[in-house]
Amino acid sequence: MVQKKGDWKKEFEEAEKLHNKAIKGDKEAAKKAYTILKQIKQVSLNDPKVEALYGSSSALVARDQMDLIEKTNLAKRGLKSLDKAVATEPKNIDFRILRGNVAFRLPEMYFKRTKTAIEDFEFLIKEYESKKTNLNSEQYYEFLLNLGTSYNTLGKGNEAEKVWNKLAKMNPSYKSIIENVKRNGGE
């Protein structure tokens, strides 16, 4: 339990581990990470790393929430924290990955955040291509796939095709994945 300011680093490390499990689908880890980060957020003096992880954890708890109103509130709270973290450190790759993935997975009809996903994926792709980062090629391919899907979601078929063609040319094993995304309308 976080007691006072500056005394939250160990709890944060634990929350990071739980968050990583939550990303892989562990619902209990998502709840625990969110609870810990909610406490840390109160004493961390607007630490952007705490803000980003809290935002992502909030979205992960929303993913598993059955109550629609609570699900929406948690997702919006998560986005707000992720936006705040990115605004504080716009070149932080980890923050952009978290926000981009959260924005990408939320239904456009309700949240209108696909443009945010596009912004983050374009940033991450540019960073990878400029060799300024330690992102790996699998992450890069996933960003390209998700960027194309995001364009497609917004009805920008030409842009989607350009991105997907680039991906298929670079890594032919993605051709069937791209075809599946097209068949399922980007879902």
N, CA and C atoms as an extended XYZ file, in Angstrom:
561
Properties=species:S:1:pos:R:3:atomname:S:1:resname:S:1:resid:I:1 pbc="F F F"
N         0.857       -1.186        0.000 N   MET     1
C         0.000        0.000        0.000 CA  MET     1
C         0.894        1.237        0.000 C   MET     1
N         0.649        2.136       -0.929 N   VAL     2
C         1.432        3.357       -1.055 CA  VAL     2
C         1.104        4.270        0.129 C   VAL     2
N         2.125        4.642        0.858 N   GLN     3
C         1.924        5.436        2.065 CA  GLN     3
C         2.132        6.931        1.851 C   GLN     3
N         3.227        7.297        1.205 N   LYS     4
C         3.539        8.720        1.085 CA  LYS     4
C         4.265        9.011       -0.220 C   LYS     4
N         4.391       10.295       -0.515 N   LYS     5
C         5.062       10.726       -1.730 CA  LYS     5
C         6.487       10.190       -1.770 C   LYS     5
N         6.904        9.769       -2.953 N   GLY     6
C         8.260        9.279       -3.130 CA  GLY     6
C         8.453        7.845       -2.688 C   GLY     6
N         7.433        7.237       -2.104 N   ASP     7
C         7.541        5.884       -1.557 CA  ASP     7
C         6.740        4.896       -2.423 C   ASP     7
N         6.746        5.102       -3.723 N   TRP     8
C         5.884        4.300       -4.579 CA  TRP     8
C         6.627        3.517       -5.663 C   TRP     8
N         7.943        3.603       -5.700 N   LYS     9
C         8.712        2.978       -6.788 CA  LYS     9
C         8.559        1.455       -6.822 C   LYS     9
N         8.606        0.798       -5.661 N   LYS    10
C         8.460       -0.666       -5.620 CA  LYS    10
C         7.072       -1.090       -6.075 C   LYS    10
N         6.064       -0.379       -5.600 N   GLU    11
C         4.693       -0.692       -5.998 CA  GLU    11
C         4.526       -0.480       -7.509 C   GLU    11
N         5.190        0.535       -8.033 N   PHE    12
C         5.103        0.800       -9.466 CA  PHE    12
C         5.694       -0.362      -10.262 C   PHE    12
N         6.823       -0.887       -9.804 N   GLU    13
C         7.434       -2.043      -10.478 CA  GLU    13
C         6.482       -3.232      -10.483 C   GLU    13
N         5.813       -3.463       -9.366 N   GLU    14
C         4.833       -4.546       -9.275 CA  GLU    14
C         3.665       -4.284      -10.232 C   GLU    14
N         3.206       -3.048      -10.283 N   ALA    15
C         2.108       -2.691      -11.186 CA  ALA    15
C         2.504       -2.900      -12.647 C   ALA    15
N         3.759       -2.591      -12.983 N   GLU    16
C         4.244       -2.815      -14.355 CA  GLU    16
C         4.177       -4.290      -14.723 C   GLU    16
N         4.614       -5.148      -13.803 N   LYS    17
C         4.576       -6.599      -14.052 CA  LYS    17
C         3.135       -7.071      -14.238 C   LYS    17
N         2.250       -6.596      -13.378 N   LEU    18
C         0.840       -6.962      -13.485 CA  LEU    18
C         0.225       -6.441      -14.783 C   LEU    18
N         0.598       -5.233      -15.156 N   HIS    19
C         0.103       -4.629      -16.395 CA  HIS    19
C         0.494       -5.486      -17.599 C   HIS    19
N         1.726       -5.965      -17.615 N   ASN    20
C         2.179       -6.808      -18.721 CA  ASN    20
C         1.382       -8.105      -18.791 C   ASN    20
N         1.039       -8.674      -17.645 N   LYS    21
C         0.187       -9.868      -17.619 CA  LYS    21
C        -1.214       -9.521      -18.113 C   LYS    21
N        -1.695       -8.348      -17.725 N   ALA    22
C        -3.038       -7.903      -18.122 CA  ALA    22
C        -3.140       -7.741      -19.640 C   ALA    22
N        -2.087       -7.238      -20.259 N   ILE    23
C        -2.068       -7.073      -21.712 CA  ILE    23
C        -2.279       -8.427      -22.395 C   ILE    23
N        -1.761       -9.470      -21.767 N   LYS    24
C        -1.883      -10.825      -22.328 CA  LYS    24
C        -3.211      -11.483      -21.971 C   LYS    24
N        -4.106      -10.737      -21.295 N   GLY    25
C        -5.442      -11.254      -21.041 CA  GLY    25
C        -5.767      -11.609      -19.600 C   GLY    25
N        -4.825      -11.441      -18.686 N   ASP    26
C        -5.063      -11.788      -17.280 CA  ASP    26
C        -5.943      -10.720      -16.619 C   ASP    26
N        -7.202      -11.064      -16.402 N   LYS    27
C        -8.175      -10.106      -15.873 CA  LYS    27
C        -7.868       -9.702      -14.435 C   LYS    27
N        -7.434      -10.656      -13.626 N   GLU    28
C        -7.107      -10.341      -12.225 CA  GLU    28
C        -5.893       -9.414      -12.137 C   GLU    28
N        -4.905       -9.665      -12.991 N   ALA    29
C        -3.722       -8.798      -13.022 CA  ALA    29
C        -4.118       -7.384      -13.434 C   ALA    29
N        -5.072       -7.281      -14.346 N   ALA    30
C        -5.542       -5.956      -14.787 CA  ALA    30
C        -6.141       -5.193      -13.613 C   ALA    30
N        -6.979       -5.849      -12.843 N   LYS    31
C        -7.621       -5.202      -11.688 CA  LYS    31
C        -6.589       -4.787      -10.645 C   LYS    31
N        -5.633       -5.682      -10.369 N   LYS    32
C        -4.609       -5.376       -9.362 CA  LYS    32
C        -3.731       -4.214       -9.813 C   LYS    32
N        -3.304       -4.243      -11.075 N   ALA    33
C        -2.460       -3.158      -11.595 CA  ALA    33
C        -3.201       -1.833      -11.505 C   ALA    33
N        -4.459       -1.838      -11.896 N   TYR    34
C        -5.266       -0.620      -11.857 CA  TYR    34
C        -5.387       -0.086      -10.429 C   TYR    34
N        -5.647       -0.964       -9.481 N   THR    35
C        -5.798       -0.550       -8.073 CA  THR    35
C        -4.502        0.058       -7.542 C   THR    35
N        -3.389       -0.588       -7.817 N   ILE    36
C        -2.092       -0.084       -7.355 CA  ILE    36
C        -1.792        1.264       -8.009 C   ILE    36
N        -1.991        1.351       -9.313 N   LEU    37
C        -1.671        2.583      -10.036 CA  LEU    37
C        -2.595        3.737       -9.645 C   LEU    37
N        -3.825        3.420       -9.313 N   LYS    38
C        -4.759        4.457       -8.854 CA  LYS    38
C        -4.242        5.081       -7.553 C   LYS    38
N        -3.687        4.249       -6.676 N   GLN    39
C        -3.110        4.746       -5.413 CA  GLN    39
C        -1.835        5.543       -5.679 C   GLN    39
N        -0.981        5.017       -6.509 N   ILE    40
C         0.284        5.691       -6.822 CA  ILE    40
C         0.019        7.046       -7.468 C   ILE    40
N        -0.958        7.095       -8.344 N   LYS    41
C        -1.293        8.331       -9.059 CA  LYS    41
C        -1.605        9.467       -8.077 C   LYS    41
N        -2.168        9.144       -6.948 N   GLN    42
C        -2.526       10.156       -5.956 CA  GLN    42
C        -1.312       10.776       -5.258 C   GLN    42
N        -0.176       10.069       -5.260 N   VAL    43
C         1.005       10.574       -4.552 CA  VAL    43
C         2.220       10.817       -5.454 C   VAL    43
N         2.095       10.536       -6.723 N   SER    44
C         3.261       10.582       -7.614 CA  SER    44
C         3.527       11.932       -8.259 C   SER    44
N         2.754       12.932       -7.929 N   LEU    45
C         2.973       14.289       -8.444 CA  LEU    45
C         3.012       14.333       -9.970 C   LEU    45
N         1.975       13.798      -10.592 N   ASN    46
C         1.812       13.843      -12.050 CA  ASN    46
C         2.973       13.231      -12.824 C   ASN    46
N         3.541       12.173      -12.327 N   ASP    47
C         4.609       11.473      -13.037 CA  ASP    47
C         4.027       10.922      -14.351 C   ASP    47
N         4.598       11.292      -15.517 N   PRO    48
C         4.016       10.861      -16.786 CA  PRO    48
C         4.019        9.346      -16.993 C   PRO    48
N         5.022        8.669      -16.450 N   LYS    49
C         5.074        7.212      -16.596 CA  LYS    49
C         3.927        6.554      -15.814 C   LYS    49
N         3.662        7.070      -14.630 N   VAL    50
C         2.532        6.580      -13.835 CA  VAL    50
C         1.234        6.877      -14.570 C   VAL    50
N         1.136        8.081      -15.100 N   GLU    51
C        -0.069        8.516      -15.830 CA  GLU    51
C        -0.335        7.580      -17.009 C   GLU    51
N         0.698        7.260      -17.778 N   ALA    52
C         0.542        6.404      -18.955 CA  ALA    52
C         0.116        4.986      -18.569 C   ALA    52
N         0.797        4.421      -17.585 N   LEU    53
C         0.470        3.053      -17.180 CA  LEU    53
C        -0.912        2.985      -16.529 C   LEU    53
N        -1.259        4.015      -15.780 N   TYR    54
C        -2.596        4.089      -15.192 CA  TYR    54
C        -3.643        4.142      -16.312 C   TYR    54
N        -3.388        4.956      -17.316 N   GLY    55
C        -4.321        5.069      -18.434 CA  GLY    55
C        -4.520        3.749      -19.149 C   GLY    55
N        -3.429        3.057      -19.416 N   SER    56
C        -3.523        1.770      -20.081 CA  SER    56
C        -4.223        0.745      -19.191 C   SER    56
N        -3.903        0.746      -17.908 N   SER    57
C        -4.542       -0.187      -16.968 CA  SER    57
C        -6.038        0.073      -16.867 C   SER    57
N        -6.411        1.328      -16.868 N   SER    58
C        -7.827        1.679      -16.828 CA  SER    58
C        -8.550        1.109      -18.053 C   SER    58
N        -7.916        1.224      -19.208 N   ALA    59
C        -8.504        0.686      -20.442 CA  ALA    59
C        -8.572       -0.842      -20.393 C   ALA    59
N        -7.570       -1.473      -19.795 N   LEU    60
C        -7.586       -2.935      -19.681 CA  LEU    60
C        -8.703       -3.414      -18.751 C   LEU    60
N        -8.930       -2.687      -17.669 N   VAL    61
C       -10.038       -3.031      -16.773 CA  VAL    61
C       -11.364       -2.795      -17.507 C   VAL    61
N       -11.429       -1.734      -18.297 N   ALA    62
C       -12.635       -1.455      -19.084 CA  ALA    62
C       -12.920       -2.606      -20.050 C   ALA    62
N       -11.876       -3.148      -20.635 N   ARG    63
C       -12.017       -4.267      -21.578 CA  ARG    63
C       -12.789       -5.422      -20.947 C   ARG    63
N       -12.548       -5.660      -19.672 N   ASP    64
C       -13.135       -6.811      -18.988 CA  ASP    64
C       -14.411       -6.484      -18.213 C   ASP    64
N       -14.810       -5.232      -18.211 N   GLN    65
C       -15.972       -4.770      -17.441 CA  GLN    65
C       -17.273       -5.144      -18.161 C   GLN    65
N       -18.235       -5.627      -17.411 N   MET    66
C       -19.519       -6.004      -18.007 CA  MET    66
C       -20.493       -4.816      -18.058 C   MET    66
N       -20.464       -3.968      -17.033 N   ASP    67
C       -21.361       -2.816      -16.966 CA  ASP    67
C       -20.938       -1.795      -18.020 C   ASP    67
N       -21.829       -1.496      -18.962 N   LEU    68
C       -21.493       -0.633      -20.098 CA  LEU    68
C       -21.109        0.786      -19.686 C   LEU    68
N       -21.795        1.344      -18.707 N   ILE    69
C       -21.482        2.707      -18.258 CA  ILE    69
C       -20.103        2.740      -17.606 C   ILE    69
N       -19.831        1.771      -16.738 N   GLU    70
C       -18.518        1.707      -16.085 CA  GLU    70
C       -17.417        1.437      -17.111 C   GLU    70
N       -17.711        0.582      -18.072 N   LYS    71
C       -16.759        0.269      -19.147 CA  LYS    71
C       -16.373        1.553      -19.892 C   LYS    71
N       -17.379        2.346      -20.244 N   THR    72
C       -17.151        3.596      -20.962 CA  THR    72
C       -16.368        4.586      -20.110 C   THR    72
N       -16.748        4.722      -18.850 N   ASN    73
C       -16.054        5.651      -17.954 CA  ASN    73
C       -14.587        5.273      -17.764 C   ASN    73
N       -14.325        3.989      -17.581 N   LEU    74
C       -12.936        3.527      -17.413 CA  LEU    74
C       -12.123        3.788      -18.683 C   LEU    74
N       -12.712        3.527      -19.834 N   ALA    75
C       -12.009        3.754      -21.098 CA  ALA    75
C       -11.704        5.243      -21.291 C   ALA    75
N       -12.687        6.096      -21.009 N   LYS    76
C       -12.471        7.543      -21.148 CA  LYS    76
C       -11.410        8.038      -20.166 C   LYS    76
N       -11.452        7.539      -18.936 N   ARG    77
C       -10.462        7.907      -17.918 CA  ARG    77
C        -9.063        7.488      -18.384 C   ARG    77
N        -8.986        6.288      -18.953 N   GLY    78
C        -7.714        5.793      -19.457 CA  GLY    78
C        -7.165        6.654      -20.580 C   GLY    78
N        -8.038        7.011      -21.523 N   LEU    79
C        -7.617        7.866      -22.636 CA  LEU    79
C        -7.137        9.222      -22.150 C   LEU    79
N        -7.844        9.779      -21.190 N   LYS    80
C        -7.462       11.086      -20.643 CA  LYS    80
C        -6.049       11.031      -20.047 C   LYS    80
N        -5.759        9.984      -19.299 N   SER    81
C        -4.426        9.842      -18.705 CA  SER    81
C        -3.366        9.595      -19.772 C   SER    81
N        -3.686        8.791      -20.769 N   LEU    82
C        -2.727        8.538      -21.852 CA  LEU    82
C        -2.463        9.817      -22.640 C   LEU    82
N        -3.514       10.591      -22.904 N   ASP    83
C        -3.330       11.877      -23.601 CA  ASP    83
C        -2.438       12.810      -22.793 C   ASP    83
N        -2.645       12.824      -21.490 N   LYS    84
C        -1.847       13.682      -20.603 CA  LYS    84
C        -0.374       13.262      -20.636 C   LYS    84
N        -0.121       11.960      -20.592 N   ALA    85
C         1.262       11.461      -20.628 CA  ALA    85
C         1.933       11.820      -21.953 C   ALA    85
N         1.209       11.619      -23.063 N   VAL    86
C         1.779       11.932      -24.382 CA  VAL    86
C         1.990       13.432      -24.539 C   VAL    86
N         1.095       14.230      -24.005 N   ALA    87
C         1.256       15.695      -24.074 CA  ALA    87
C         2.504       16.133      -23.301 C   ALA    87
N         2.780       15.453      -22.196 N   THR    88
C         3.956       15.780      -21.379 CA  THR    88
C         5.248       15.348      -22.066 C   THR    88
N         5.223       14.158      -22.667 N   GLU    89
C         6.410       13.616      -23.353 CA  GLU    89
C         6.001       13.073      -24.723 C   GLU    89
N         5.804       13.966      -25.705 N   PRO    90
C         5.286       13.538      -27.002 CA  PRO    90
C         6.197       12.595      -27.794 C   PRO    90
N         7.455       12.543      -27.467 N   LYS    91
C         8.373       11.659      -28.195 CA  LYS    91
C         8.624       10.337      -27.462 C   LYS    91
N         7.897       10.094      -26.378 N   ASN    92
C         8.081        8.870      -25.605 CA  ASN    92
C         7.415        7.705      -26.344 C   ASN    92
N         8.229        6.794      -26.815 N   ILE    93
C         7.761        5.669      -27.616 CA  ILE    93
C         6.818        4.766      -26.820 C   ILE    93
N         7.146        4.487      -25.568 N   ASP    94
C         6.291        3.619      -24.752 CA  ASP    94
C         4.895        4.211      -24.581 C   ASP    94
N         4.823        5.512      -24.352 N   PHE    95
C         3.522        6.172      -24.193 CA  PHE    95
C         2.722        6.087      -25.489 C   PHE    95
N         3.408        6.287      -26.618 N   ARG    96
C         2.737        6.235      -27.918 CA  ARG    96
C         2.238        4.824      -28.236 C   ARG    96
N         3.014        3.816      -27.858 N   ILE    97
C         2.572        2.436      -28.077 CA  ILE    97
C         1.306        2.161      -27.259 C   ILE    97
N         1.335        2.545      -25.983 N   LEU    98
C         0.175        2.315      -25.121 CA  LEU    98
C        -1.058        3.038      -25.650 C   LEU    98
N        -0.910        4.339      -25.927 N   ARG    99
C        -2.068        5.112      -26.368 CA  ARG    99
C        -2.558        4.643      -27.736 C   ARG    99
N        -1.613        4.387      -28.645 N   GLY   100
C        -2.004        3.930      -29.983 CA  GLY   100
C        -2.797        2.637      -29.931 C   GLY   100
N        -2.330        1.700      -29.121 N   ASN   101
C        -3.034        0.417      -29.025 CA  ASN   101
C        -4.398        0.558      -28.353 C   ASN   101
N        -4.493        1.384      -27.336 N   VAL   102
C        -5.790        1.598      -26.681 CA  VAL   102
C        -6.755        2.265      -27.663 C   VAL   102
N        -6.315        3.337      -28.306 N   ALA   103
C        -7.173        4.058      -29.252 CA  ALA   103
C        -7.595        3.151      -30.409 C   ALA   103
N        -6.696        2.299      -30.851 N   PHE   104
C        -6.963        1.380      -31.966 CA  PHE   104
C        -8.056        0.369      -31.608 C   PHE   104
N        -8.051       -0.085      -30.371 N   ARG   105
C        -8.976       -1.149      -29.969 CA  ARG   105
C       -10.364       -0.657      -29.549 C   ARG   105
N       -10.500        0.632      -29.341 N   LEU   106
C       -11.816        1.163      -28.950 CA  LEU   106
C       -12.692        1.356      -30.182 C   LEU   106
N       -13.978        1.072      -30.050 N   PRO   107
C       -14.865        1.237      -31.208 CA  PRO   107
C       -14.960        2.703      -31.641 C   PRO   107
N       -14.678        2.940      -32.901 N   GLU   108
C       -14.699        4.295      -33.455 CA  GLU   108
C       -16.080        4.935      -33.294 C   GLU   108
N       -17.118        4.142      -33.450 N   MET   109
C       -18.482        4.657      -33.380 CA  MET   109
C       -18.753        5.390      -32.058 C   MET   109
N       -18.164        4.911      -30.976 N   TYR   110
C       -18.429        5.482      -29.660 CA  TYR   110
C       -17.348        6.443      -29.167 C   TYR   110
N       -16.102        6.161      -29.516 N   PHE   111
C       -15.000        6.920      -28.921 CA  PHE   111
C       -14.324        7.910      -29.863 C   PHE   111
N       -14.449        7.703      -31.161 N   LYS   112
C       -13.852        8.631      -32.145 CA  LYS   112
C       -12.358        8.848      -31.886 C   LYS   112
N       -11.618        7.754      -31.722 N   ARG   113
C       -10.188        7.876      -31.414 CA  ARG   113
C        -9.273        7.209      -32.454 C   ARG   113
N        -9.833        6.822      -33.593 N   THR   114
C        -9.008        6.196      -34.621 CA  THR   114
C        -7.963        7.168      -35.152 C   THR   114
N        -8.285        8.455      -35.214 N   LYS   115
C        -7.292        9.456      -35.652 CA  LYS   115
C        -6.106        9.490      -34.686 C   LYS   115
N        -6.367        9.303      -33.416 N   THR   116
C        -5.289        9.246      -32.426 CA  THR   116
C        -4.411        8.027      -32.685 C   THR   116
N        -5.040        6.893      -32.971 N   ALA   117
C        -4.276        5.677      -33.276 CA  ALA   117
C        -3.393        5.915      -34.499 C   ALA   117
N        -3.950        6.535      -35.527 N   ILE   118
C        -3.177        6.829      -36.740 CA  ILE   118
C        -1.989        7.719      -36.406 C   ILE   118
N        -2.226        8.763      -35.640 N   GLU   119
C        -1.136        9.680      -35.246 CA  GLU   119
C        -0.016        8.918      -34.534 C   GLU   119
N        -0.392        8.052      -33.601 N   ASP   120
C         0.617        7.313      -32.840 CA  ASP   120
C         1.330        6.280      -33.697 C   ASP   120
N         0.590        5.540      -34.531 N   PHE   121
C         1.235        4.537      -35.378 CA  PHE   121
C         2.153        5.196      -36.406 C   PHE   121
N         1.739        6.323      -36.971 N   GLU   122
C         2.619        7.038      -37.911 CA  GLU   122
C         3.898        7.503      -37.217 C   GLU   122
N         3.775        8.015      -36.003 N   PHE   123
C         4.940        8.432      -35.227 CA  PHE   123
C         5.879        7.242      -34.999 C   PHE   123
N         5.326        6.123      -34.565 N   LEU   124
C         6.134        4.940      -34.251 CA  LEU   124
C         6.806        4.371      -35.499 C   LEU   124
N         6.096        4.365      -36.604 N   ILE   125
C         6.664        3.882      -37.865 CA  ILE   125
C         7.823        4.772      -38.299 C   ILE   125
N         7.623        6.074      -38.200 N   LYS   126
C         8.681        7.031      -38.559 CA  LYS   126
C         9.910        6.836      -37.665 C   LYS   126
N         9.683        6.645      -36.383 N   GLU   127
C        10.792        6.417      -35.451 CA  GLU   127
C        11.561        5.144      -35.818 C   GLU   127
N        10.844        4.082      -36.123 N   TYR   128
C        11.498        2.824      -36.500 CA  TYR   128
C        12.302        3.010      -37.784 C   TYR   128
N        11.693        3.637      -38.773 N   GLU   129
C        12.350        3.810      -40.074 CA  GLU   129
C        13.560        4.730      -40.003 C   GLU   129
N        13.572        5.636      -39.044 N   SER   130
C        14.724        6.538      -38.905 CA  SER   130
C        15.840        5.899      -38.079 C   SER   130
N        15.588        4.683      -37.606 N   LYS   131
C        16.576        3.919      -36.815 CA  LYS   131
C        16.965        4.625      -35.510 C   LYS   131
N        16.063        5.464      -34.992 N   LYS   132
C        16.340        6.196      -33.755 CA  LYS   132
C        15.869        5.442      -32.514 C   LYS   132
N        15.378        4.250      -32.692 N   THR   133
C        14.739        3.552      -31.582 CA  THR   133
C        15.099        2.075      -31.561 C   THR   133
N        14.767        1.426      -30.476 N   ASN   134
C        15.048       -0.008      -30.381 CA  ASN   134
C        13.792       -0.844      -30.617 C   ASN   134
N        12.815       -0.280      -31.322 N   LEU   135
C        11.652       -1.071      -31.705 CA  LEU   135
C        12.115       -2.203      -32.608 C   LEU   135
N        11.449       -3.348      -32.528 N   ASN   136
C        11.866       -4.465      -33.377 CA  ASN   136
C        10.964       -4.580      -34.608 C   ASN   136
N        11.371       -5.402      -35.551 N   SER   137
C        10.653       -5.495      -36.820 CA  SER   137
C         9.231       -6.029      -36.631 C   SER   137
N         9.016       -6.933      -35.688 N   GLU   138
C         7.653       -7.441      -35.461 CA  GLU   138
C         6.722       -6.324      -34.982 C   GLU   138
N         7.233       -5.473      -34.107 N   GLN   139
C         6.431       -4.327      -33.671 CA  GLN   139
C         6.126       -3.427      -34.867 C   GLN   139
N         7.127       -3.184      -35.684 N   TYR   140
C         6.973       -2.344      -36.875 CA  TYR   140
C         5.891       -2.899      -37.792 C   TYR   140
N         5.935       -4.214      -38.038 N   TYR   141
C         4.926       -4.829      -38.898 CA  TYR   141
C         3.528       -4.690      -38.293 C   TYR   141
N         3.428       -4.844      -36.987 N   GLU   142
C         2.134       -4.699      -36.318 CA  GLU   142
C         1.629       -3.257      -36.433 C   GLU   142
N         2.540       -2.281      -36.292 N   PHE   143
C         2.142       -0.879      -36.445 CA  PHE   143
C         1.628       -0.618      -37.865 C   PHE   143
N         2.304       -1.184      -38.862 N   LEU   144
C         1.857       -1.020      -40.244 CA  LEU   144
C         0.479       -1.649      -40.445 C   LEU   144
N         0.295       -2.860      -39.946 N   LEU   145
C        -0.999       -3.529      -40.067 CA  LEU   145
C        -2.094       -2.694      -39.413 C   LEU   145
N        -1.836       -2.237      -38.203 N   ASN   146
C        -2.832       -1.458      -37.463 CA  ASN   146
C        -3.076       -0.082      -38.091 C   ASN   146
N        -2.034        0.513      -38.665 N   LEU   147
C        -2.209        1.794      -39.356 CA  LEU   147
C        -3.134        1.612      -40.556 C   LEU   147
N        -2.876        0.582      -41.345 N   GLY   148
C        -3.750        0.301      -42.491 CA  GLY   148
C        -5.186        0.049      -42.055 C   GLY   148
N        -5.334       -0.714      -40.999 N   THR   149
C        -6.674       -1.011      -40.474 CA  THR   149
C        -7.360        0.262      -39.990 C   THR   149
N        -6.605        1.140      -39.352 N   SER   150
C        -7.161        2.406      -38.864 CA  SER   150
C        -7.625        3.276      -40.027 C   SER   150
N        -6.799        3.369      -41.068 N   TYR   151
C        -7.211        4.121      -42.264 CA  TYR   151
C        -8.503        3.532      -42.831 C   TYR   151
N        -8.552        2.211      -42.902 N   ASN   152
C        -9.723        1.526      -43.439 CA  ASN   152
C       -10.968        1.831      -42.600 C   ASN   152
N       -10.807        1.860      -41.285 N   THR   153
C       -11.918        2.170      -40.376 CA  THR   153
C       -12.501        3.544      -40.669 C   THR   153
N       -11.633        4.484      -41.034 N   LEU   154
C       -12.091        5.848      -41.329 CA  LEU   154
C       -12.507        6.030      -42.797 C   LEU   154
N       -12.575        4.925      -43.543 N   GLY   155
C       -13.001        5.005      -44.934 CA  GLY   155
C       -11.934        5.507      -45.878 C   GLY   155
N       -10.680        5.436      -45.461 N   LYS   156
C        -9.566        5.889      -46.298 CA  LYS   156
C        -8.893        4.662      -46.922 C   LYS   156
N        -9.633        4.046      -47.840 N   GLY   157
C        -9.201        2.793      -48.461 CA  GLY   157
C        -7.888        2.892      -49.211 C   GLY   157
N        -7.662        4.003      -49.917 N   ASN   158
C        -6.417        4.147      -50.685 CA  ASN   158
C        -5.201        4.169      -49.766 C   ASN   158
N        -5.301        4.933      -48.670 N   GLU   159
C        -4.204        4.990      -47.712 CA  GLU   159
C        -3.975        3.622      -47.071 C   GLU   159
N        -5.084        2.940      -46.749 N   ALA   160
C        -4.982        1.605      -46.151 CA  ALA   160
C        -4.249        0.657      -47.093 C   ALA   160
N        -4.634        0.672      -48.369 N   GLU   161
C        -4.000       -0.214      -49.356 CA  GLU   161
C        -2.503        0.069      -49.497 C   GLU   161
N        -2.133        1.344      -49.506 N   LYS   162
C        -0.710        1.701      -49.615 CA  LYS   162
C         0.088        1.097      -48.459 C   LYS   162
N        -0.443        1.266      -47.248 N   VAL   163
C         0.249        0.758      -46.062 CA  VAL   163
C         0.298       -0.766      -46.094 C   VAL   163
N        -0.829       -1.385      -46.394 N   TRP   164
C        -0.875       -2.852      -46.422 CA  TRP   164
C         0.020       -3.428      -47.516 C   TRP   164
N         0.075       -2.762      -48.695 N   ASN   165
C         0.951       -3.233      -49.774 CA  ASN   165
C         2.414       -3.148      -49.349 C   ASN   165
N         2.760       -2.072      -48.681 N   LYS   166
C         4.127       -1.910      -48.165 CA  LYS   166
C         4.451       -3.052      -47.193 C   LYS   166
N         3.519       -3.338      -46.289 N   LEU   167
C         3.717       -4.410      -45.314 CA  LEU   167
C         3.849       -5.766      -46.004 C   LEU   167
N         2.964       -6.064      -46.950 N   ALA   168
C         2.986       -7.358      -47.647 CA  ALA   168
C         4.277       -7.534      -48.446 C   ALA   168
N         4.769       -6.439      -48.996 N   LYS   169
C         6.020       -6.494      -49.757 CA  LYS   169
C         7.209       -6.761      -48.823 C   LYS   169
N         7.188       -6.128      -47.649 N   MET   170
C         8.279       -6.295      -46.682 CA  MET   170
C         8.242       -7.662      -46.005 C   MET   170
N         7.031       -8.141      -45.725 N   ASN   171
C         6.876       -9.407      -45.014 CA  ASN   171
C         5.661      -10.145      -45.602 C   ASN   171
N         5.904      -10.988      -46.608 N   PRO   172
C         4.816      -11.690      -47.293 CA  PRO   172
C         3.932      -12.548      -46.369 C   PRO   172
N         4.437      -12.926      -45.221 N   SER   173
C         3.614      -13.732      -44.308 CA  SER   173
C         2.406      -12.950      -43.783 C   SER   173
N         2.411      -11.634      -43.957 N   TYR   174
C         1.284      -10.807      -43.510 CA  TYR   174
C         0.151      -10.747      -44.542 C   TYR   174
N         0.373      -11.278      -45.752 N   LYS   175
C        -0.659      -11.200      -46.795 CA  LYS   175
C        -1.973      -11.816      -46.327 C   LYS   175
N        -1.915      -12.983      -45.726 N   SER   176
C        -3.155      -13.645      -45.292 CA  SER   176
C        -3.800      -12.893      -44.124 C   SER   176
N        -2.995      -12.309      -43.268 N   ILE   177
C        -3.530      -11.519      -42.149 CA  ILE   177
C        -4.254      -10.287      -42.701 C   ILE   177
N        -3.641       -9.628      -43.670 N   ILE   178
C        -4.246       -8.451      -44.290 CA  ILE   178
C        -5.569       -8.838      -44.965 C   ILE   178
N        -5.561       -9.952      -45.695 N   GLU   179
C        -6.793      -10.402      -46.360 CA  GLU   179
C        -7.892      -10.687      -45.344 C   GLU   179
N        -7.512      -11.267      -44.206 N   ASN   180
C        -8.473      -11.562      -43.148 CA  ASN   180
C        -9.051      -10.263      -42.568 C   ASN   180
N        -8.192       -9.257      -42.361 N   VAL   181
C        -8.647       -7.964      -41.851 CA  VAL   181
C        -9.627       -7.330      -42.845 C   VAL   181
N        -9.317       -7.410      -44.124 N   LYS   182
C       -10.190       -6.843      -45.167 CA  LYS   182
C       -11.552       -7.562      -45.162 C   LYS   182
N       -11.528       -8.880      -45.072 N   ARG   183
C       -12.767       -9.671      -45.073 CA  ARG   183
C       -13.652       -9.341      -43.872 C   ARG   183
N       -13.010       -9.091      -42.736 N   ASN   184
C       -13.753       -8.828      -41.497 CA  ASN   184
C       -13.981       -7.341      -41.249 C   ASN   184
N       -13.726       -6.523      -42.231 N   GLY   185
C       -13.985       -5.090      -42.114 CA  GLY   185
C       -13.117       -4.382      -41.094 C   GLY   185
N       -11.910       -4.892      -40.846 N   GLY   186
C       -10.996       -4.225      -39.913 CA  GLY   186
C       -11.183       -4.643      -38.480 C   GLY   186
N       -12.051       -5.593      -38.231 N   GLU   187
C       -12.294       -6.033      -36.835 CA  GLU   187
C       -11.238       -7.015      -36.401 C   GLU   187
